[in-house]
Amino acid sequence: MSRAYASVIIPAHNEASTIESCLRALLDDPHGDQLDVVVVCNGCTDDTAERARRVPGPIRVIESAEPSKAAALELGRTCATSNPRMYVDADVVVSPNAVTAVAEVLQRPGIHAAAPRVLMASPDASRPMRLFLDIWLRAPYFRDNLIGAGFYAVSDEGHQRMGAFPRIVADDLFALTRFRPEERAVAEGATFSPLVSRRLRDVVTVEVRREAARREFDEWAALHGATVPDDRDTTWLVHLARDPRRWPGLAVFVGTKTLIRLRAVRRRRSADPQAWSRDEHARATVQP
């Protein structure tokens, strides 16, 4: 049996509404029929696994009773057969060339982690949501050599360097600690689109979990001597504030982020950080 062009690991928890479109987009790549796609259905109570098996192509579906993304990523990592390894969220849709473009970037000397350019759009979003997105997408996080937000890939050496996924929610931040900025690259001309909330209230639900996960990651990093990426610099907001046209969006963004951080503190004190919190409203509007 010949070696696959790349392995794609997809952790999926109750993603019946999104998994088929995610898989079809991945397999629409020039090397789609040469991939090793591993879908790890973890703790599903819907028909995610059945829907994944319906999609024709080189797809393996693994079912785990434990509803943990970290455990699903590790299971998929150990079951994958090839490098590069690509980690893709089940609610992501990639452009037709994304897998090949990222694999080619990872062939560059010194590059061990890569991703397509993230494309976040929600044409049916509410006005507060559009104002929030207008500011959020101008953050340095989206301009830099991004790996995360739903898609990142690592080379053979990068895979060896990462090792096992720790039992934390913020797997993308963990991946960032493994690679220096000059070792990461974006595959320009290729994109991936995560599911974007239409309502600001749903963003709060999702981002509270992410902020709590960031705090959990900070604690993990302190214990393990990992370098924490500094993504909390606010000078970019000061620059945007010079333009009065951005003031409504800035007011929405800053107010929403403040609320998110306050709620995240309470969550870290009272809730299981591994618990799932996501935008169910957006998923309910997706046609599988």
Secondary structure by P-SEA (a helix, b strand, c coil): cccccbbbbbbbccccccaaaaaaaaaccccccccbbbbbbcccccaaaaaaaacccbbbbbbbccccaaaaaaaaaaacccccbbbbccccccccaaaaaaaaaaacccccccccbbbbbbccccaaaaaaaaaaaaccccccccccccbbbbcaaaaaaacccccccaaaaaaaaacccccccccccccccccccccaaaaaaaaaaaaaaaaaaaaaaaaacccccccccaaaaaaaaccccaaaaaaaaaaaaaaaaaaaaaaaaccccccccccaaaaaaccc
